[in-house]
Amino acid sequence: MSDDESYELLGFDNVLLPVGDLGEAVGFYQRAGFTVGFRLDEAGIALLKVGGETPGILLRQEDLLGHRPPPWHSARIWLEVPDARVAARALGNAGIALLDEPFPVATGWAAEIADPWGNVIGFTDYTKRPELGRRP
């Protein structure tokens, strides 16, 4: 790419997750502790807020408006939380099954869930390396 064609990456916009039923997906993620930023049923989308950031997780109903599921495996997104083990207990109390018990990672702990369409959401903390987290 020549210099006059370069561009700058400014940050994340939204992360899109394919789902089969928007209402079911919104209910699942609300039970998992997410807040809906907006929902447009006529477009088959709903935005889940992540912290105080403007970008979020965009749920997109795949059979609406000619959308098709991607030909690759499901997405895996990890989100930072203050304590992944506390998050895992809260998810269990909300009836959301963990894929496995919370497990240690280089920065602290992590736990994962999967929505009904196989999208994996991980919750990870920086308890071992707080200087790398959003709240050192």
TORMARMI-211477 format. One record per residue: residue number from 1; residue in one letter; z, y, x of N, C-alpha, C, O in turn. Coordinates in pm, whole numbers, plus 32768, in hexadecimal, padded with zeros to 4 digits. Each point is the difference from the previous one (the first is absolute). Layout:
+-----+------+------+------+------+------+------+------+------+------+------+------+------+------+
: pos : code :   nz :   ny :   nx :  caz :  cay :  cax :   cz :   cy :   cx :   oz :   oy :   ox :
+-----+------+------+------+------+------+------+------+------+------+------+------+------+------+
: NUM :    a :    Z :    Y :    X :    Z :    Y :    X :    Z :    Y :    X :    Z :    Y :    X :
...
+-----+------+------+------+------+------+------+------+------+------+------+------+------+------+
***
This chain:
+-----+------+------+------+------+------+------+------+------+------+------+------+------+------+
: pos : code :   nz :   ny :   nx :  caz :  cay :  cax :   cz :   cy :   cx :   oz :   oy :   ox :
+-----+------+------+------+------+------+------+------+------+------+------+------+------+------+
:   1 :    m : 8000 : 7F8B : 8055 : 8000 : 8075 : 7FAB : 8000 : 807C : 805A : 804E : 8007 : 805F :
:   2 :    s : 7F5C : 8058 : 7F85 : 7FFB : 807A : 8051 : 8072 : 805D : 7FDA : 803F : 7FEF : 7F97 :
:   3 :    d : 7FDB : 8076 : 80C0 : 806E : 805C : 7FE7 : 7FF4 : 804B : 7F7D : 8065 : 801B : 7FBF :
:   4 :    d : 7F21 : 8006 : 8017 : 7FF0 : 804B : 7F84 : 8012 : 7FA8 : 7F85 : 8002 : 8032 : 7F90 :
:   5 :    e : 800C : 7F4A : 8083 : 8016 : 7FA5 : 7F92 : 8090 : 7FCC : 7FFB : 801F : 7FAB : 7FAC :
:   6 :    s : 8038 : 8085 : 80AA : 8089 : 7FCC : 8004 : 8050 : 8033 : 7F88 : 7FD9 : 8060 : 7FBE :
:   7 :    y : 8092 : 7F60 : 8028 : 8059 : 8026 : 7F93 : 808F : 7FE1 : 8028 : 8018 : 7FB8 : 8061 :
:   8 :    e : 8046 : 807E : 7F54 : 808D : 7FEE : 801D : 8040 : 7FB0 : 7F8F : 7FE9 : 801D : 7F8B :
:   9 :    l : 8068 : 7F81 : 8097 : 804E : 7FB7 : 7F9E : 807F : 804F : 7FE6 : 804F : 8016 : 805B :
:  10 :    l : 7FC4 : 8015 : 7F29 : 8071 : 8056 : 7FDF : 807A : 7FB4 : 7FCE : 8070 : 8033 : 800B :
:  11 :    g : 7F7E : 7F56 : 7FC0 : 806F : 7FB4 : 7FCA : 7FD1 : 7FA8 : 7F8E : 7F89 : 7FFB : 7FE3 :
:  12 :    f : 80D2 : 7FC3 : 7FDF : 7FDE : 7FA6 : 7F92 : 7FE6 : 804D : 7F81 : 8041 : 8065 : 7FE4 :
:  13 :    d : 7F60 : 7F69 : 7FCD : 7FED : 8032 : 7F79 : 804D : 7FA1 : 7FA6 : 8078 : 8015 : 7FEB :
:  14 :    n : 7F4A : 7F85 : 7FE0 : 8045 : 7F9C : 7FB0 : 7FDB : 7F76 : 8033 : 7F97 : 7FED : 803C :
:  15 :    v : 80BF : 7FB3 : 7FAB : 7FE4 : 7F73 : 801B : 7FDF : 7FC2 : 7F7A : 8050 : 8009 : 7FA3 :
:  16 :    l : 7F3C : 7FB7 : 8051 : 7FD6 : 7FC3 : 7F82 : 8022 : 7F6C : 7FFD : 7FE3 : 7FB7 : 805F :
:  17 :    l : 805A : 801E : 7F33 : 801C : 7F73 : 7FEB : 7FB6 : 7FD1 : 7F84 : 800F : 803D : 7F96 :
:  18 :    p : 7FA1 : 7F58 : 8074 : 7FBC : 7FCB : 7F8B : 8061 : 7FB4 : 7FA7 : 8050 : 7FB0 : 8033 :
:  19 :    v : 7FAB : 8066 : 7F4B : 8054 : 7FB8 : 7FA1 : 7FAB : 7FD1 : 7F8C : 7F93 : 8035 : 7FE8 :
:  20 :    g : 809E : 7F69 : 7FCE : 7FB7 : 7FC9 : 7F8F : 8022 : 8044 : 7F7D : 7FAA : 8009 : 7FA8 :
:  21 :    d : 80D1 : 8027 : 8049 : 802B : 8040 : 7F84 : 8058 : 8077 : 8024 : 806B : 7FEE : 803B :
:  22 :    l : 7F69 : 808A : 7FA3 : 8046 : 8079 : 8029 : 808D : 8008 : 7FC7 : 805E : 8021 : 8048 :
:  23 :    g : 7FB2 : 7FC1 : 7F39 : 8085 : 8006 : 7FC3 : 8062 : 7F9F : 803F : 8072 : 8024 : 801B :
:  24 :    e : 7F61 : 7F63 : 7FFE : 8056 : 7F9C : 8041 : 8023 : 802C : 808E : 8072 : 7FF0 : 802C :
:  25 :    a : 7F2B : 8047 : 801B : 8018 : 802D : 8089 : 8064 : 8072 : 8004 : 805C : 7FFF : 8052 :
:  26 :    v : 7F94 : 8063 : 7F55 : 805D : 8071 : 7FFD : 808D : 7FCE : 7FE2 : 805F : 802D : 8040 :
:  27 :    g : 7FB0 : 7F79 : 7F61 : 8083 : 7FC8 : 7FE0 : 803E : 7FB7 : 8076 : 8077 : 8010 : 801B :
:  28 :    f : 7F39 : 7FA1 : 802D : 8031 : 7FB8 : 8075 : 8034 : 8061 : 8069 : 806E : 7FEF : 8033 :
:  29 :    y : 7F42 : 8076 : 7FED : 8028 : 805D : 806A : 8073 : 805B : 7FD6 : 8050 : 8029 : 8054 :
:  30 :    q : 7FBC : 7FF7 : 7F2B : 8074 : 804C : 7FD2 : 807F : 7FAC : 8010 : 8067 : 8035 : 802A :
:  31 :    r : 7F93 : 7F4A : 7FB6 : 8074 : 7FA8 : 8014 : 8024 : 7FF8 : 8094 : 8075 : 7FEF : 8024 :
:  32 :    a : 7F25 : 801E : 8033 : 8016 : 7FFA : 8091 : 8032 : 8085 : 8037 : 8016 : 800C : 8078 :
:  33 :    g : 7FFB : 8059 : 7F32 : 803B : 807F : 802B : 7F9F : 8071 : 8018 : 8029 : 806C : 802C :
:  34 :    f : 7F56 : 7F80 : 7FB7 : 7F9E : 806A : 8013 : 7FFE : 805E : 7F89 : 801B : 7FD7 : 7F8F :
:  35 :    t : 7FC4 : 80A7 : 8089 : 7FF0 : 8065 : 7F97 : 7F6B : 801A : 7FED : 7FB5 : 800E : 8061 :
:  36 :    v : 8021 : 7FF9 : 7F22 : 7F74 : 801D : 7FE2 : 7FE8 : 8096 : 800B : 8042 : 804F : 7FBD :
:  37 :    g : 7F60 : 7FD8 : 8099 : 7FDB : 808D : 800E : 7FA5 : 802B : 7F8F : 8011 : 806B : 7FC6 :
:  38 :    f : 7F8D : 7F41 : 801B : 7FA9 : 8015 : 7F8D : 7FBD : 7F7D : 7FDC : 7FF9 : 7FA3 : 8050 :
:  39 :    r : 7FD7 : 8057 : 7F36 : 7FBA : 7F8A : 7FCF : 7F8B : 802E : 7FAC : 8011 : 804F : 7FA3 :
:  40 :    l : 7F77 : 7F7F : 807D : 7F87 : 8020 : 7FB4 : 7FC2 : 7F7C : 7FD2 : 7FAD : 7FC6 : 8045 :
:  41 :    d : 807D : 800E : 7F45 : 7FD0 : 7F7F : 7FCD : 7F69 : 7FFF : 7FEF : 7FC0 : 7F9A : 8017 :
:  42 :    e : 8005 : 80D8 : 7FC2 : 7F6F : 8005 : 7FEB : 7FB2 : 7FEC : 8081 : 7F8C : 7FD9 : 7FFD :
:  43 :    a : 80B3 : 8041 : 8075 : 7FC2 : 7FEB : 8082 : 8031 : 7F7F : 8042 : 7FCE : 7FD8 : 8068 :
:  44 :    g : 8096 : 7FE7 : 7F5A : 8036 : 7F85 : 8037 : 8052 : 8013 : 807D : 8002 : 7FA8 : 8057 :
:  45 :    i : 8042 : 80CC : 7FB5 : 804E : 801A : 8079 : 808B : 8036 : 7FDE : 8016 : 803C : 7F97 :
:  46 :    a : 8046 : 7FAE : 80C5 : 8086 : 803A : 7FF9 : 802E : 8016 : 808F : 7FEA : 7FAB : 8057 :
:  47 :    l : 8055 : 80C7 : 7FC2 : 8032 : 8020 : 8086 : 8096 : 7FEA : 8005 : 804A : 8034 : 7FAC :
:  48 :    l : 7FE2 : 7F7F : 80B8 : 808E : 7FEB : 8019 : 802A : 805C : 8070 : 7FBF : 8004 : 8069 :
:  49 :    k : 80AD : 8046 : 7F82 : 8031 : 805C : 8067 : 8049 : 7FB2 : 806C : 8040 : 7F9A : 7FE6 :
:  50 :    v : 7FB6 : 8099 : 8095 : 8047 : 7FC6 : 8071 : 804B : 8072 : 8044 : 7FC3 : 8052 : 8045 :
:  51 :    g : 80C0 : 7FB2 : 7FA8 : 804F : 806D : 8039 : 7FD2 : 8087 : 7FC9 : 7FD3 : 8009 : 7F8E :
:  52 :    g : 8037 : 805E : 80C5 : 7FD9 : 8086 : 7FD7 : 7F72 : 8022 : 8027 : 7FD7 : 8074 : 7FF4 :
:  53 :    e : 7FDD : 7F2A : 803D : 7F79 : 8018 : 802E : 7F9E : 8008 : 7F8A : 8017 : 7FC2 : 7F98 :
:  54 :    t : 7F7E : 808B : 8079 : 7F9B : 800C : 7F97 : 7FAE : 7F80 : 7FF3 : 7FEC : 7FD2 : 7F90 :
:  55 :    p : 7FE4 : 7FF2 : 80DE : 7FB7 : 7F83 : 7FF0 : 805C : 7F95 : 7FCA : 807A : 8009 : 800C :
:  56 :    g : 7F4A : 7F92 : 7FB8 : 8050 : 7F93 : 7FCA : 7FB1 : 7F80 : 7FFE : 7F9C : 7FF2 : 8045 :
:  57 :    i : 8093 : 7FB1 : 7F6B : 7FBC : 7F82 : 7FEC : 7FB5 : 800A : 7F7C : 803C : 8014 : 7F97 :
:  58 :    l : 7F42 : 7FDD : 806F : 7FAC : 800C : 7F8A : 7FDF : 7F75 : 7FCC : 7FBA : 7FB3 : 8043 :
:  59 :    l : 8078 : 802C : 7F48 : 7FDF : 7F81 : 7FBF : 7F7C : 8013 : 7FB7 : 7FF0 : 8062 : 7FB6 :
:  60 :    r : 7FB2 : 7F43 : 805D : 7F7D : 800D : 7FC0 : 7FDD : 7F7E : 7FBB : 7FF2 : 7F98 : 8040 :
:  61 :    q : 7FFF : 806F : 7F3A : 7FDC : 7F89 : 7FB4 : 7F70 : 7FDE : 8020 : 7FA5 : 804F : 7FE7 :
:  62 :    e : 8046 : 7F3B : 8051 : 7F7F : 7FDE : 803A : 7F92 : 7FE0 : 7F9C : 7F8B : 8010 : 8021 :
:  63 :    d : 8096 : 7FC5 : 7F67 : 7F94 : 7FDD : 7FA4 : 7FD2 : 8076 : 7FAC : 7FA7 : 7FF1 : 7FAC :
:  64 :    l : 8093 : 8085 : 8069 : 7FD6 : 8078 : 7FB8 : 7F99 : 804C : 8052 : 8004 : 7FFD : 807B :
:  65 :    l : 7FA2 : 8047 : 7F43 : 7FA0 : 805A : 8041 : 7FAF : 7FBD : 806E : 7FD8 : 8043 : 805F :
:  66 :    g : 8010 : 7F3B : 7F95 : 7FAD : 7FBA : 8061 : 8044 : 7FE4 : 8085 : 7FBE : 7FD4 : 805E :
:  67 :    h : 80C4 : 8044 : 7FAC : 8046 : 7FE0 : 807C : 8001 : 7F68 : 8012 : 800A : 7FB6 : 7F9E :
:  68 :    r : 7FED : 801F : 80DC : 8008 : 7F71 : 801C : 806B : 7FE8 : 8069 : 8015 : 8054 : 8058 :
:  69 :    p : 8030 : 7F39 : 7FA0 : 8062 : 7FE3 : 8068 : 7FBC : 7FF8 : 8088 : 7F8D : 7FD5 : 8009 :
:  70 :    p : 80B8 : 8054 : 8060 : 7FC4 : 7FF7 : 8085 : 7FED : 7F6E : 8029 : 804B : 7FAA : 7FD3 :
:  71 :    p : 7F52 : 803A : 8082 : 7FE6 : 7F75 : 802A : 805F : 7FCF : 806C : 7FF1 : 7F8F : 8030 :
:  72 :    w : 8072 : 80C2 : 7FF9 : 805F : 7FD7 : 8067 : 8089 : 7FE7 : 7FC2 : 8015 : 8019 : 7F89 :
:  73 :    h : 8045 : 7FB5 : 80C7 : 8087 : 7FE1 : 7FD0 : 804A : 807F : 7FD4 : 7FD5 : 806F : 801D :
:  74 :    s : 8098 : 7F7D : 7F9F : 804C : 806F : 7FC8 : 8036 : 805F : 806A : 800C : 7FDF : 8076 :
:  75 :    a : 8013 : 8099 : 7F5B : 8037 : 8067 : 8057 : 8091 : 7FE2 : 8023 : 8046 : 7FBA : 7FB6 :
:  76 :    r : 7FE7 : 807C : 80BB : 808D : 7FF6 : 8028 : 8028 : 808B : 802E : 7FC8 : 8035 : 8060 :
:  77 :    i : 8098 : 8007 : 7F5A : 802F : 8088 : 801F : 8095 : 7FF9 : 8016 : 8049 : 7FC2 : 7FB3 :
:  78 :    w : 7FE5 : 807F : 80B7 : 808F : 8008 : 8019 : 802D : 8090 : 7FF0 : 7FBC : 805D : 802B :
:  79 :    l : 80B8 : 7FB3 : 7F95 : 803A : 8083 : 7FE7 : 8089 : 8006 : 8042 : 804A : 7F9E : 8002 :
:  80 :    e : 7FD7 : 80D6 : 8034 : 8082 : 8012 : 8041 : 806C : 8017 : 7F97 : 7FEE : 804F : 7FA3 :
:  81 :    v : 8082 : 7F6E : 806D : 8077 : 8012 : 7FAC : 8078 : 800E : 805E : 7FF9 : 7FD6 : 8073 :
:  82 :    p : 8075 : 8064 : 7F5D : 8075 : 800C : 8057 : 8039 : 7F79 : 802D : 802C : 7FF3 : 8072 :
:  83 :    d : 7FD4 : 7FA9 : 7F35 : 8038 : 7F7C : 8020 : 7FB3 : 7F96 : 7FB2 : 800D : 7FF8 : 7F85 :
:  84 :    a : 7FA4 : 7FB8 : 80BF : 7FAB : 7F9C : 7FBE : 8051 : 7F93 : 7FBA : 7FD5 : 7FCA : 7F9B :
:  85 :    r : 80A1 : 8017 : 809A : 8052 : 7F98 : 7FC0 : 8038 : 8032 : 7F7B : 800C : 7FB3 : 7FA1 :
:  86 :    v : 8017 : 80CD : 8058 : 802D : 803B : 7F81 : 7F8B : 8002 : 7F9E : 8011 : 7FDF : 7F8A :
:  87 :    a : 7F78 : 8046 : 80A5 : 7F89 : 8001 : 7FAB : 7FE4 : 7F74 : 7FC9 : 7FDD : 7FF1 : 7F8B :
:  88 :    a : 8032 : 7FA9 : 80CA : 7FE7 : 7F76 : 7FD5 : 805F : 7FD8 : 7F90 : 7FD7 : 7FC0 : 7F9F :
:  89 :    r : 80A8 : 8064 : 806E : 8061 : 7FE0 : 7F96 : 7FDE : 8048 : 7F7E : 8009 : 7FC6 : 7F94 :
:  90 :    a : 7FD0 : 80BA : 8076 : 7FDC : 804D : 7F89 : 7F84 : 7FC6 : 7FBC : 7FFA : 7FFA : 7F85 :
:  91 :    l : 7FA5 : 7FDA : 80CA : 7F87 : 7FC2 : 7FC7 : 8026 : 7F7F : 7FB7 : 7FD1 : 7FE7 : 7F91 :
:  92 :    g : 8083 : 7FC7 : 80AD : 802D : 7F85 : 7FC0 : 804A : 801B : 7F7E : 7FEC : 7FB9 : 7F9E :
:  93 :    n : 8068 : 80AF : 8060 : 8049 : 8026 : 7F87 : 7FA1 : 802F : 7F92 : 8020 : 7FF7 : 7F8A :
:  94 :    a : 7F6B : 803C : 809E : 7F9C : 802E : 7F9F : 7FA3 : 7F8E : 7FD4 : 7FA3 : 8017 : 7FB3 :
:  95 :    g : 8076 : 7F6F : 807D : 7FAC : 7F8E : 7FDA : 7F80 : 7FF3 : 8051 : 7FA4 : 7FBA : 7FD6 :
:  96 :    i : 8055 : 808A : 809C : 7F8A : 7FF9 : 8057 : 801E : 7F9C : 8070 : 805F : 8013 : 804D :
:  97 :    a : 7F52 : 7F84 : 7FBB : 8017 : 7F98 : 8065 : 7FCE : 802D : 8089 : 7F93 : 8038 : 800C :
:  98 :    l : 80BE : 7FAE : 8059 : 7FD6 : 8019 : 808A : 7FA7 : 7F8E : 802E : 800F : 7F8F : 7FD2 :
:  99 :    l : 7F94 : 808E : 8088 : 7FAD : 7F96 : 8039 : 8052 : 7FA6 : 805B : 7FE1 : 7F8A : 8010 :
: 100 :    d : 8087 : 80AF : 802D : 805A : 7FB6 : 8058 : 807F : 8052 : 800B : 8006 : 8071 : 7FCE :
: 101 :    e : 805E : 7F59 : 8071 : 807B : 804D : 8019 : 7FDF : 8075 : 805C : 7F9F : 7FF9 : 804B :
: 102 :    p : 80B0 : 8075 : 7FB0 : 7FEA : 806C : 8060 : 7FFF : 7FC8 : 808F : 804C : 7FA5 : 8020 :
: 103 :    f : 7F5D : 8092 : 8033 : 7FEF : 7FCB : 8087 : 8005 : 8071 : 8066 : 7FD9 : 8072 : 7FE2 :
: 104 :    p : 8057 : 7F6F : 8097 : 8009 : 8068 : 8067 : 7F75 : 8022 : 8037 : 7FAA : 7FA9 : 800F :
: 105 :    v : 8042 : 80D8 : 800F : 7F87 : 8032 : 8041 : 802E : 8057 : 8075 : 8077 : 8018 : 8011 :
: 106 :    a : 7F2B : 8016 : 803F : 8022 : 804C : 8079 : 8052 : 807D : 7FE2 : 8054 : 8027 : 8051 :
: 107 :    t : 7F96 : 8017 : 7F3D : 8045 : 807D : 7FE0 : 807D : 7FED : 7FAC : 8054 : 805A : 7FF8 :
: 108 :    g : 7FBA : 7F32 : 7FC8 : 8072 : 7FE9 : 7FA8 : 7FED : 7F84 : 7FAC : 7FF9 : 7F91 : 8036 :
: 109 :    w : 7FFD : 8081 : 7F47 : 7FEE : 7F92 : 7FA2 : 7F8B : 801D : 7FA5 : 7FD8 : 8073 : 7FEF :
: 110 :    a : 7FEF : 7F22 : 7FD5 : 7F93 : 800E : 7FA1 : 800D : 7F97 : 7F92 : 803C : 7F97 : 8015 :
: 111 :    a : 7F8D : 8088 : 7F78 : 7FF8 : 7FA4 : 7F8F : 7F7D : 801C : 7FB9 : 7FD1 : 8072 : 7FFD :
: 112 :    e : 7FF2 : 7F26 : 7FC9 : 7F7F : 8011 : 7FBD : 8002 : 7FC6 : 7F74 : 8047 : 7F9F : 7FE2 :
: 113 :    i : 7F69 : 809F : 7FC7 : 7FE7 : 7FCF : 7F78 : 7F68 : 7FFA : 7FED : 7FB5 : 803B : 804E :
: 114 :    a : 801F : 7F7F : 7F4B : 7F73 : 7FFE : 7FDC : 7FF4 : 801D : 7F6C : 804E : 7FCD : 7FAF :
: 115 :    d : 7F50 : 8086 : 802C : 7FE7 : 8018 : 7F73 : 7FB2 : 7F8B : 7FC5 : 7FD7 : 7FA7 : 804C :
: 116 :    p : 8012 : 8055 : 7F32 : 7FB9 : 7F8E : 7FC4 : 7F72 : 7FEA : 8034 : 7FC7 : 7F96 : 7FE7 :
: 117 :    w : 8000 : 80CA : 8060 : 7F76 : 7FF3 : 8033 : 7FFE : 7FE1 : 8094 : 7F94 : 7FFB : 803D :
: 118 :    g : 80E1 : 7FF0 : 8000 : 8007 : 7FD9 : 808B : 800D : 8071 : 8063 : 8005 : 7FE6 : 8079 :
: 119 :    n : 8001 : 8098 : 7F5B : 8016 : 8070 : 805A : 8090 : 7FF8 : 8033 : 805D : 7FF3 : 7FB0 :
: 120 :    v : 7FB5 : 8016 : 80D1 : 8085 : 7FF2 : 803D : 8035 : 808A : 8025 : 7FBD : 804E : 8044 :
: 121 :    i : 80BD : 7FCE : 7F8F : 8046 : 807C : 8022 : 8079 : 7FD9 : 8053 : 8053 : 7FAF : 7FD6 :
: 122 :    g : 7FB5 : 808C : 80A2 : 8072 : 7FE8 : 8057 : 805B : 8079 : 8003 : 7FD3 : 8072 : 7FF4 :
: 123 :    f : 80AC : 7F75 : 801C : 8065 : 8069 : 800B : 8043 : 7FEB : 8087 : 803C : 7F97 : 8017 :
: 124 :    t : 7FBB : 80CC : 8041 : 8034 : 7FF0 : 8087 : 8059 : 8076 : 8024 : 7FEE : 806F : 7FCE :
: 125 :    d : 8072 : 7F77 : 8089 : 805A : 806C : 802A : 7FFA : 8011 : 8098 : 7FC1 : 7FB1 : 8047 :
: 126 :    y : 8082 : 80B6 : 7FE7 : 8005 : 801F : 808F : 8092 : 7FFE : 8030 : 8029 : 8054 : 8050 :
: 127 :    t : 8023 : 7F4C : 7F7E : 808D : 7FF9 : 8023 : 8015 : 7FDF : 8094 : 8067 : 8026 : 8038 :
: 128 :    k : 7F3C : 7F93 : 8008 : 800A : 7FE2 : 808F : 7FC8 : 8070 : 8057 : 8027 : 800E : 8074 :
: 129 :    r : 7F7E : 8042 : 7F54 : 7FBE : 806B : 804B : 7FFB : 807F : 7FAA : 7F93 : 802F : 7FDE :
: 130 :    p : 80E1 : 800A : 7FFE : 8003 : 8072 : 7FA5 : 7FB0 : 8079 : 8032 : 7FD2 : 8050 : 7FAF :
: 131 :    e : 801E : 7FBE : 80D3 : 7FB5 : 8073 : 8034 : 7F6C : 7FFB : 7FD8 : 7FBB : 8066 : 8009 :
: 132 :    l : 8014 : 7F25 : 7FCC : 7F75 : 7FF4 : 7FD7 : 7FEC : 8016 : 7F6A : 7F8F : 8013 : 7FD3 :
: 133 :    g : 80DC : 7FEC : 7FE0 : 7FF7 : 800C : 7F70 : 7FF4 : 8090 : 7FD0 : 8007 : 805E : 804F :
: 134 :    r : 7FE8 : 7FB0 : 7F2F : 7FF5 : 8084 : 7FC4 : 8087 : 8048 : 7FFC : 8005 : 807B : 7FF8 :
: 135 :    r : 8067 : 7F38 : 800D : 8087 : 803B : 7FFD : 804F : 7FCE : 8079 : 8053 : 7FA6 : 7FF3 :
: 136 :    p : 7F94 : 8095 : 8082 : 8047 : 7FD2 : 8079 : 8095 : 801B : 7FF8 : 804A : 7FE0 : 805D :
+-----+------+------+------+------+------+------+------+------+------+------+------+------+------+
***
